[in-house]
Amino acid sequence: MKKILLSLTLLIAAATLSAQKFTPVENMPEARLPFEQDPAWGAVKAVGFGWGSLDVRYDRHRVPLANTRGVPIQFAWRGERVSFQAVAWTPQEIHDAKVTVSDLKSGKNTIAASNVKIGFERYVIGDCYGDGNDKGYFSEAMGGMDSSKRDSVLVPEAIVGPEMAAVEAQTTRPVWLTVWVPQDAAPGKYTGKVAFSCKELAKPLEISYTVQVNKRVLPKPSQWQFHLDLWQNPWAIARYFGLQPWSEEHMEAMRPFMVQLAEAGEKVVTATLMYDCWGPQTLDLFEAMVQVSRNIDGSFDYNYDIFDRWVEFMASCGITEQINCFTIAPWRMRFRYWDRATDSHQVIPFEYGDEAYRAVWIPLLKDFARHLRVRGWFDKTRLAVDERDLAVMQKVIAIAREADPDYKFALAGNYHPEIEGDLVDYSLDLFGDGTYLKDADGPAISDRRAAEGKFTTFYICCGEGHPNTFTISPLAESEALGWYALCNHYNGMLRWAYNSWNKEPLYDGRWYNLTSGDNFMIYPQGWSSMRWERFVQGIQDYEKVLMLRLEFAGKPAKLKKLEEAISQFTHERLWGGNVEPLVNNAKLILNTL
C-alpha cells in the first residue's frame, strides 16, 4: 500500500478527535461490585479446575458447579472453530496463575497447540435489560442516558491473556478455549490437555478434552456465503489508543481487529461520506472519509485520500466484497464542509430532497461515481442508509440516480415493498421482521431476491431484548442468530456496532441508553469475547447447513431431520428467549448427520 501524506485539511479533520490516555490492561483494576458471600466457600479446601458449560456465565463470587469428571467433546469439520469453557476456583488468594495447552493427538496425527487460543475471562460491569425484559434500551423512568442510575451486574466477558498476576480468595475465574481445526487435519478423535498452574500449587492441575474431527471441510471464511455486515468504527480505535487518525500507527493498531472481523467472514467495509451520520449514540462520532472543501469562488473540491486509504487497508485485512457508504440520508439533516474562505468548518442545513440537499449531494455523488470508477470500486459500492422511512428513501434514491443512474443502494430498516426492487442490500429490523415473515411472505421474497443477486438480511440492535448479543444476553442467543437466518431464508445478518466502544469497556460496558454491549462485540486489546466466539460458531453452523443441504439432496430422511431442527428458530420462539435447548438440539443433529 502506498503511503499517503495527510493534507492540511485531513489534519484539521483528525484534530477534532478527542484522545484518551491509554492504560495497559495490566495496570487497569478489574471491575468490582458489592456481592453476597457464598456460604459454599466454607467447604472448599483447595484450588480447583474443571470443565464448565458453554452456556453459562460463571459468577465471580460463587463456587461453580463445574463438571470435573469425564472428558468433554466437541464435533468439528476440518477448518472449523469449536470452543470449550473451563473454570478455576480458589478458597485462598493465589499468584502467577497461568493456563497452557498441549498439542491435540489422534494416533500419529497432531493438531498443534498453536491452533488453540486460550485465555482467562475478565469481568466487566454490565446492566439489566431495558424496559422490561424485551428491550435493549432504557427510558427515562429506568435511568435513560445516565447508566449510573441503572441496576448493574458483574459479568465475565472479555477473553484476555493466559496469565494473571493474582486471583483473589473465594473467587471463580472462567477460562475460554477455542480450537481452530486446520483444513488439512486428518479426520479422527483428537485429545488434548489444559493445565492450570499457580505459585501455590505443587504441580499443575490438568484436564483433558476431545475434538472429533469430521471428514467434511468447512471453506475459509473469505468463501463463506453468510452475508456478514458489522459496522466498523476506526475513530474509536484512534481515540482509545491516543493515535492520530489515519497515521501508520493507527492503521497498524486497527489491523488485529479487522483481521479478526475478516476471520468471521465479514463482507462489507463501512465507509462514511459525511460527518456525523448517526448522532451521539456512539462516543466517537463518525468523521467524513471524503473531505469536502469549499473554495473562495464557491466551488467545491473533494479529497478521497482517507476513503481510499481505508478501503485499501480493509482489503489488506481480507474484507473486499462490498463497500457501504453512509449516508445520503443522515439522522441529522446537515452537511459539514471545510470553508477555505474562513479556514473553519461550516454547516449547510437541509431537508431531504430540497434545493440545499440537491446542491450538496448531486455534485458530490457525480464526482464520487467518477472516482469509484477510476479505482475500479463502483460495482461493489452501495449508497447506504440507516432507518429512514419510505418517503425519505424515495427522495434520496431519485436524486442519487440523477447524479448517476447506475448507483446501487442498501437500507437497514423497515420493509417497504415500494422500494424493495431498488435495494441490492436490504436488512430488516428483527424488532419488526415478524410482520415481514408472516404477512408479506418474507421467505419467498428473500428467495426471489437471492435469485436476482440481491441480499436480504436481518439486524439486531437495542430494539429487542431477545435474541441479542449484549454482555448480559444468554450465550446461546449469539449462536442462534445463524440458525435464525437459516429458518427465515435470510442471506446473513447486520449489526450496527462491531467496535464503537465507550470510554473503557474493559471495566464498564454500559453506555448511553443502550443495554451494555449493544455498541461493541470485541475489546480494545484485540481480545475476543464469549459472545463473539458463540456468534462466529452460529455463522459456521449456517455454512455447514448450506453444504449439507446439497449433500443430502438425494437423502430425504437426513434432509428432513435437518430442516425440522432449523424450523424451530422462528421469530416468536427466539423473541421469547430460552433458546439454549433449540441450539443444543440443532447442534446435536448437525453434528451427528
Protein Blocks (a to p, Z undefined) as FASTA:
>chain_A
ZZddddfklmmmmmmpccdddddfklpccddddddddfklmmpcbdcdddddfkbccdfk
bccdddfedjddddddehiacddddddddfbdcehiacddddddehjbccdfklpccddd
dddddddddehjlbcbdcfknopjmlklpccddddfbdcdfbdfbdcehiacdddddddd
dfkbccdddddddddddfklmbdcdddddddddfbdcddfklpmbdcdddddfklmmmmn
opaehiaklmmmmmmmmmmmmmnopabdcddfbghklojmbfbacddfbdcdddfkopac
ddfklmmmmmmmmmmnopakbccdddfbdfbdcdddddfklopaddddddehiaklmmmm
mmmmmmmmmmmmmnopmmmpccddehiafklmmmmmmmmmmmomkbccdddddddfklmm
mpmbacddfklmmmmmmmnommmmmmmmmmnopacdddddfkbfbdcfbfkbcfklmmmm
mmmmmmnopabdcdfbfblccfblmlomcgcjbdehklpcbdfkopacfklmmmmmmmmm
mmmmmmmmmmmmmmmklmmmmmmmmmmmcfklmmngpmllmmmmmmmmmmmZZ
